[in-house]
């Protein structure tokens, strides 16, 4: 009896998955895959631990952003301090796919577009990374980063 219930659950689960997948649009390009190895900064490649590689990559990208983010020159009166959250995709070759970069949350008000444009510029100029991969197959990966602006 217990085996029969397990078989019925499995059949239901398979049917449900097929039904849900049939509801998705045919032209939807987004596919989700469990990634075994996330993108890594080239300067962190020799680190053995995945967690330490990710920490190193985060530090390198943050350092890059700090060095390359410029407070917009047209926004002297704005005096904004804070973050602009940017969503972007790292491609199968490890580079940023520039036309997929967008601001999720930023400043509002006068000169806010200048900050959003600068955040997108900085993210799009991030160095090429070692791409994400699973079982020797490279994958696109979507990320979100917060670009910090500080009026000194």
N, C-alpha and C positions, 0 to 999 in steps of 0.2 A: 504494500500500500504506500509506504514512504517513498519507494523508488518511483512509483507511478506519479506521485505528487511532484517530485523533483523533475520528472520528465515533462510534466504539464507546465511547470514553471519555466523550464528551458524553452519549450515551444512557444509559450506566451512571450517570453523575452525576445526571442528571435523575430516573431511576428511584429512585436511592438517596434523593434529597431528598424525593420524593413518598412513598416508603415510610416514612421517618423522620417526616415531618409527619403521616402517618396514624396513627402510634403515639401521638402526643400526645393528651391528654384534650381532649374537645370543649369542656369548660367552663373550660379554662385561659385566663385573661384576659391573661396576660403575653405581650407581643409585643416582640421586639427589633428596633430600628431603628438604623441608623447615624445619629447625631445630628450635624448640621452646625454648629449653634450651641448650646452648653450654656447653662444658666440663668446670668444675669448680675445682679449687684446693680445697682439703679437708679443708684447713684452712680458706676458704672463704665461706663455705657452709651455715653458719647461717645469712649471709647478705641477706636482703630482696630484694633490688633492683638488677635487672639483670645487669644493667650497672655497678653498684658498684662491683658486683661479678666478672664481667669480668675485671675491673680495678685491683681488688685485685689479681685475678688469674695471670694477666700479670705481676704484681709486684713480686709475689711469684716465678714465673718461671724465670724472669729476675734475681732475687736474687740467685736462685739456679744455673743458668748458670754462674754468676759471681764467685760464690764460687767454682764451679767444673770445669771450663774451665782452662786447663793448656796449657801455651804456649809450643809448641812442642820442646822437648829437642834437637832434631836433626836439628833444624832450627835456630841456634844461628846467623848465618850469614845473614839470610833472612831479619830480622828487619821489618816484615810486621806489619802494624797497619790497622785494618779495620774489615769488616764483611764477614762471609761466610753464605749465605742464604741456609737454609735446609728445604726441604719439608718432612713432615711426616704425619702419620695417627694415630689418637687416636681411638682405637678399642671400641667395644661395652661394654667392661669391664673397660674402662678408661685407659688401658695401651697403650704404644707405640707399634705399630706393626713394629718390627725392620727391617724386610726384605722389607718394603715399604719406608724406609727412604733414601733420596738421596739429593745430593748437587745440587742446582739450579744455584748458582753463587758463585764463590769463588776467591781465589787468582790464578794468573797464574805465571808460572815461577818456578824457583828452589825451592824445598821443599813445593810446593803448596799442594801436596797430604797429607803431614803431617797435614796441617791445616784442610783440608777437612775431613780426618779421625777423627781428634779430635772433630770437630764440630758434626759429626755423632755420635761419642761416647757420647758426652754430651747430645744431643737430645734423643738418645736411653735410656739414664739413667734417664730421667726426672721422677719425682714421678708419681705414678698412680693417675689419676684424677677421679672425679665423672663424668661418661660418659655423652655425649650428649643424650638428649631424647626428644621425642615428643609423646604426648598422651600415656605415660607409655611404650613406645617402645624405646629401646636404639639403637643408630646409630653410625656408623663410621663417623669420621670427618677428613678432610684433612686440615692441617695447614702449614704455612710457618713461620719460625723464623729465625732471624739473630743472629748468634753467634759472639760475638765481641772478637777480639784478639788485645792486646795492649802490645807492647814490651816496657817495662819500663826501 
